[in-house]
């Protein structure tokens, strides 16, 4: 059972942190590329919903294991013509049939799932042939000194940040799961501390 911090404090902190101007700019680079039937992994507080283009998107289905965050997502602003559904679920065990979605969107989610490889395998399973996996994730810095501090601080950070990890490689994890990201953009978030600010984003196809 979630303790008081996880139930009453952490959801608000995560929504605030994940809604910073720098992160919202990243969302705006990725989410509008989605089309057709869309699945969003770890929809959280619904911060991506405002960026979907209803002219291209038939529907958005979001999954998240947190009831508190799902409630925030249900109330998040979005275009009224956009069909949105939010369901309980974990990225590692999606309750959907094979080849159900045209796009899978994954933003700032792989850092906190319990098994990134399993989550990506599930994403591949539910994607239709020719579908796309759209991602923007923070993770392991390419700078050795920064990466060293990420590994040192990760155990404490993870406990305070709802299971978020600082030191998971992004592109390497996608490739190992059989996804072909092309191209991949990489940078530090503006004004973010380097230990938490390295991001990689783009589109990938199963291969």
Wavefront OBJ file of the C-alpha trace (Angstrom):
o trace
v 0.000 0.000 0.000
v 1.293 3.431 -0.898
v 2.492 5.473 2.054
v 1.404 9.072 2.704
v 4.287 10.551 0.706
v 3.644 8.353 -2.338
v -0.126 8.898 -2.246
v -0.503 12.570 -1.349
v 2.783 14.379 -2.013
v 4.661 12.574 -4.783
v 1.969 12.860 -7.517
v 1.936 16.639 -7.197
v 5.721 16.845 -7.126
v 6.039 14.670 -10.233
v 3.429 16.650 -12.143
v 5.160 19.907 -11.225
v 8.647 18.660 -12.119
v 7.516 17.000 -15.339
v 5.672 20.163 -16.309
v 8.709 22.441 -16.179
v 9.136 24.734 -19.212
v 12.157 22.793 -20.489
v 10.343 19.452 -20.316
v 7.186 20.865 -21.859
v 9.264 22.098 -24.790
v 10.525 18.541 -25.250
v 6.987 17.180 -25.204
v 6.045 19.683 -27.904
v 8.793 18.311 -30.151
v 7.600 14.700 -29.949
v 3.894 14.352 -29.196
v 2.491 16.185 -32.270
v 4.048 13.492 -34.473
v 1.562 10.908 -33.171
v -1.196 9.762 -35.490
v -4.054 7.304 -35.708
v -4.849 5.265 -32.627
v -2.337 6.297 -29.963
v -1.209 4.534 -26.812
v 0.621 6.596 -24.227
v 2.762 4.663 -21.756
v 2.825 6.178 -18.275
v 0.393 8.976 -19.014
v 1.016 10.381 -15.533
v -0.752 13.684 -15.014
v -1.736 13.980 -18.669
v 0.806 16.659 -19.543
v 1.111 15.395 -23.132
v -2.590 15.625 -23.908
v -2.499 19.282 -24.911
v 0.058 18.519 -27.639
v -1.841 15.892 -29.641
v -3.103 17.053 -33.018
v -6.789 15.994 -33.277
v -6.578 16.296 -37.074
v -4.105 13.397 -37.099
v -5.080 11.425 -34.001
v -8.157 9.214 -33.864
v -7.922 8.497 -30.140
v -5.487 8.504 -27.215
v -5.431 5.702 -24.670
v -3.229 6.323 -21.658
v -2.115 3.775 -19.078
v -0.617 4.412 -15.666
v -0.395 2.348 -12.475
v -1.034 5.333 -10.168
v -4.695 6.133 -9.407
v -3.701 9.595 -8.204
v -1.930 10.412 -11.469
v -4.728 8.898 -13.548
v -7.170 11.247 -11.838
v -4.938 14.191 -12.814
v -4.782 12.922 -16.404
v -8.562 12.702 -16.608
v -8.753 16.401 -15.713
v -5.825 17.547 -17.878
v -6.579 20.080 -20.633
v -6.809 18.867 -24.217
v -8.654 19.626 -27.415
v -12.336 18.755 -26.816
v -12.506 16.935 -30.151
v -9.788 14.497 -29.031
v -11.081 11.136 -27.761
v -9.140 10.314 -24.575
v -9.335 7.248 -22.375
v -7.212 6.634 -19.257
v -6.816 3.117 -17.885
v -5.058 1.382 -15.029
v -2.104 -0.587 -16.268
v 1.630 -1.091 -16.321
v 3.829 -0.682 -19.377
v 5.304 -4.138 -18.752
v 1.909 -5.897 -19.083
v -0.364 -3.923 -21.410
v -4.029 -5.005 -21.435
v -4.363 -4.643 -25.213
v -4.388 -6.990 -28.191
v -1.465 -7.334 -30.569
v -1.176 -4.669 -33.294
v -3.786 -2.366 -31.733
v -2.123 1.054 -32.131
v -0.603 3.193 -34.862
v 1.618 5.153 -32.457
v 3.027 4.512 -29.007
v 4.158 7.592 -27.100
v 6.650 7.245 -24.265
v 7.894 10.425 -22.570
v 9.828 10.456 -19.307
v 8.529 6.972 -18.520
v 11.324 4.436 -19.150
v 13.255 5.952 -16.254
v 10.691 4.636 -13.769
v 9.273 1.376 -15.136
v 10.427 -1.720 -13.297
v 11.583 -3.510 -16.475
v 12.377 -1.271 -19.483
v 13.092 -4.227 -21.780
v 9.706 -5.779 -21.008
v 7.931 -2.441 -21.442
v 9.494 -1.970 -24.877
v 8.642 -5.538 -25.877
v 5.023 -4.790 -24.998
v 5.133 -1.543 -26.985
v 6.358 -3.482 -30.029
v 3.642 -6.081 -29.536
v 0.771 -3.586 -29.605
v 2.126 -1.512 -32.516
v 0.580 -2.109 -35.922
v 2.913 -2.914 -38.839
v 4.461 0.366 -39.920
v 3.633 1.982 -36.584
v 5.977 4.302 -34.736
v 7.336 4.511 -31.226
v 7.756 8.170 -30.244
v 10.004 8.832 -27.277
v 11.642 11.472 -25.162
v 13.513 10.138 -22.149
v 16.118 11.325 -19.698
v 18.939 9.018 -18.777
v 22.619 8.234 -18.578
v 24.875 11.116 -19.589
v 27.668 10.506 -22.116
v 30.038 12.489 -19.886
v 31.932 10.038 -17.644
v 32.095 12.397 -14.670
v 28.377 13.150 -14.825
v 27.552 9.465 -15.285
v 29.640 8.627 -12.221
v 27.556 10.981 -10.077
v 24.347 9.671 -11.609
v 25.262 6.167 -10.499
v 26.230 7.365 -7.027
v 23.042 9.340 -6.456
v 20.612 6.963 -8.149
v 19.619 4.887 -5.085
v 18.570 7.965 -3.091
v 17.057 9.735 -6.082
v 14.982 6.694 -6.967
v 13.478 6.442 -3.477
v 12.501 10.118 -3.448
v 11.309 10.331 -7.058
v 8.856 7.465 -7.252
v 11.233 4.906 -8.744
v 12.752 7.260 -11.329
v 16.324 6.301 -12.238
v 19.063 8.673 -13.354
v 21.389 6.186 -14.978
v 19.427 4.213 -17.558
v 20.800 4.465 -21.112
v 18.146 5.513 -23.597
v 19.149 4.735 -27.190
v 21.017 1.564 -26.227
v 17.917 0.250 -24.452
v 15.734 0.882 -27.490
v 18.170 -0.831 -29.849
v 18.534 -3.821 -27.517
v 14.735 -4.174 -27.542
v 14.665 -4.338 -31.341
v 13.571 -0.768 -32.036
v 15.335 1.317 -34.696
v 15.482 4.960 -33.591
v 16.237 7.344 -36.447
v 17.218 10.027 -36.015
v 17.942 10.485 -32.317
v 18.301 13.986 -30.935
v 20.358 14.420 -27.767
v 20.968 17.358 -25.431
v 20.921 18.580 -21.856
v 17.708 20.237 -20.759
v 18.012 24.006 -20.478
v 18.919 25.092 -16.925
v 18.557 21.551 -15.565
v 21.280 19.945 -13.439
v 23.330 17.638 -15.630
v 22.686 14.605 -13.440
v 18.985 14.766 -14.325
v 19.069 16.750 -17.554
v 20.401 14.490 -20.307
v 17.571 13.724 -22.761
v 17.254 11.743 -25.979
v 14.236 11.920 -28.258
v 12.940 10.862 -31.634
v 10.930 8.174 -33.433
v 11.668 4.470 -33.709
v 10.246 1.591 -35.699
v 10.314 -2.110 -34.880
v 13.080 -3.829 -36.740
l 1 2 3 4 5 6 7 8 9 10 11 12 13 14 15 16 17 18 19 20 21 22 23 24 25 26 27 28 29 30 31 32 33 34 35 36 37 38 39 40 41 42 43 44 45 46 47 48 49 50 51 52 53 54 55 56 57 58 59 60 61 62 63 64 65 66 67 68 69 70 71 72 73 74 75 76 77 78 79 80 81 82 83 84 85 86 87 88 89 90 91 92 93 94 95 96 97 98 99 100 101 102 103 104 105 106 107 108 109 110 111 112 113 114 115 116 117 118 119 120 121 122 123 124 125 126 127 128 129 130 131 132 133 134 135 136 137 138 139 140 141 142 143 144 145 146 147 148 149 150 151 152 153 154 155 156 157 158 159 160 161 162 163 164 165 166 167 168 169 170 171 172 173 174 175 176 177 178 179 180 181 182 183 184 185 186 187 188 189 190 191 192 193 194 195 196 197 198 199 200 201 202 203 204 205 206 207
